[in-house]
């Protein structure tokens, strides 16, 4: 059987947000505990809501501090701007180990939030896939999009929302072919 032709080309937008210490309480944990790492296993976004599953691992004292800061439903862990959103958040710890957590997040009213998934989905629309990782003072993102459009305005939009102390570095903007060689599982055993 002959291979099927590609109906569309996947674009990849990879970038890093760099947070200066003292800029964001969640990112401050990653400055304070350099071996602490949070990886996103799944992120689904609609016009008005976001669902995520994140896995964090690190030393037990870092995980304790993480619980206090990250699971606070009064604070948005995703806002990039100064104003913070008025959306609502709910967290559920799905897996609790001394040096790791798996956290389910439901964020309602994401349309009021300047979070990467909300901004990207608002610009691109359906079919976007997200991957992210937080370590040290960095929040790395990979976004795959089926849309054949310039992503330059999206970069401009993201940059325009950044609060003082956050810097955006574009790592890759273009074809998603290099993604094919990534084999690391999101949640190692």
Secondary structure, 3 states (H helix, E strand, C coil): CCCCCCCCCCEEEEEEEEECCCCCHHHHHHHHCCCCEEEEEEEEECCCEEEEEEEEECCHHHHHHHHHHHCCCCCCCCCCCCCCCCCEEEEEEEEEECCEEEEEEEEECHHHCCCHHHHHHHHHCCCCEEEEEEECCEEEEEEEECCCCCCHHHHHHHHHHCCCCEEEEEEEEEECHHHHHCCCCCCCC
